[in-house]
Amino acid sequence: QVQLVESGGGTVQPGGSVRLRCEASGFTFNLYWMYWLRQAPGKGLEWVSSISQGSHTRSYPDSMRSRLAISRDNEKNLVFLEMTDLRPEDTAMYFCSRDREGLYRGQGTQVTVSAGSWGQGTQVTVSS
């Protein structure tokens, strides 16, 4: 039984970055290309990134190429997607998938890019 579990999403300020993680099980991971897809509110699934079995080929949409980095660890059955310079239009549910159509995908992890309301912060000082 194919299982894909995504994590790493959250709320990020514009210009920030996230690193998404996908843990795969139930199939021979190193025999498959892996994909990241996303779905924004009210829109269909959108392909975001692909990586070949041995990581030799990595693909991205031209519009996002400079901001994305996909990687995988075949020993641990993991796939990662690092996204930088996040924009509000990147807000979406992000899915890890064994196929580009998303037939075998996980439950997703939500990434929200918003200036939002942030607190003033609290200073943490670590000193010996």
C-alpha positions in Angstrom: 0.0 0.0 0.0 1.5 3.3 -1.1 1.9 5.8 1.7 3.2 9.3 1.4 3.3 11.6 4.4 4.2 15.2 3.9 5.4 17.7 6.5 7.2 21.0 6.9 4.5 23.4 5.9 3.3 26.4 7.9 2.8 30.1 7.7 5.7 32.1 6.3 6.2 35.7 5.6 6.8 36.8 2.0 10.4 36.4 1.0 10.8 33.5 3.5 11.5 29.9 2.8 10.3 26.4 3.7 11.7 22.9 3.4 9.0 20.3 2.8 9.6 16.7 3.6 7.9 13.5 2.3 8.3 10.1 3.8 7.4 7.2 1.4 6.5 3.6 2.2 4.7 0.7 0.7 6.6 0.5 -2.6 10.1 0.3 -3.9 11.0 3.9 -3.6 14.2 4.0 -5.7 12.4 2.6 -8.8 10.2 5.7 -9.1 10.4 9.3 -10.1 8.9 11.4 -7.4 6.9 14.6 -7.7 5.7 17.6 -5.8 2.3 19.0 -6.7 0.3 21.9 -5.2 -3.3 23.0 -5.1 -4.2 26.6 -4.4 -7.7 27.4 -3.0 -10.3 27.0 -5.8 -7.7 25.7 -8.4 -6.6 22.4 -9.8 -3.5 20.4 -9.1 -0.4 22.1 -10.4 3.0 20.3 -11.0 5.8 21.9 -9.1 8.8 19.6 -9.3 10.1 16.2 -10.4 13.2 14.1 -9.6 14.4 11.0 -11.2 15.2 7.7 -9.5 18.9 8.5 -9.0 18.5 12.3 -8.7 20.2 12.9 -12.1 17.2 14.8 -13.5 15.4 17.5 -11.6 12.7 19.5 -13.3 10.7 22.6 -12.4 8.3 25.0 -14.1 10.3 27.8 -15.8 8.4 30.4 -13.7 9.6 28.9 -10.4 13.0 27.3 -11.3 15.1 29.8 -9.5 13.2 29.4 -6.2 12.9 25.6 -5.9 15.2 22.7 -5.1 14.1 19.1 -5.0 16.1 16.3 -3.5 15.7 12.8 -2.3 17.3 10.2 0.0 16.9 6.7 -1.4 18.3 5.1 1.7 15.6 6.7 3.9 12.8 6.9 1.3 12.5 10.6 1.7 11.8 13.5 -0.8 12.4 17.1 0.0 11.4 20.4 -1.6 13.0 23.6 -0.6 11.3 26.8 -1.7 12.8 30.2 -1.3 11.6 33.8 -1.8 8.0 32.7 -1.1 5.2 34.8 -2.4 1.5 35.0 -1.5 0.7 33.2 -4.7 2.7 30.2 -3.4 0.0 29.7 -0.8 -1.4 26.1 -1.4 -1.6 22.6 -0.2 1.6 20.8 -1.3 1.5 17.1 -2.1 4.2 14.6 -2.6 3.3 12.1 -5.3 4.5 9.0 -7.0 3.0 10.1 -10.3 2.7 13.5 -12.0 -1.1 13.3 -12.1 -1.3 12.9 -8.3 -3.2 9.6 -8.3 -0.8 8.4 -5.7 -0.3 11.3 -3.4 -0.2 12.0 0.3 -2.6 14.1 2.4 -0.5 17.2 1.8 1.0 19.9 3.9 -0.3 23.5 3.9 2.0 26.4 3.0 0.6 29.8 3.7 2.5 32.9 2.7 1.2 36.0 4.4 2.5 39.2 5.9 -0.2 38.7 8.4 0.0 39.8 12.0 3.2 39.1 13.8 4.1 39.8 17.3 7.0 42.0 18.4 9.0 38.9 19.3 10.9 37.9 22.3 14.6 38.1 22.8 16.4 34.8 23.5 20.0 35.0 24.5 22.1 32.0 25.0 25.3 32.7 26.8 27.9 30.6 28.5 
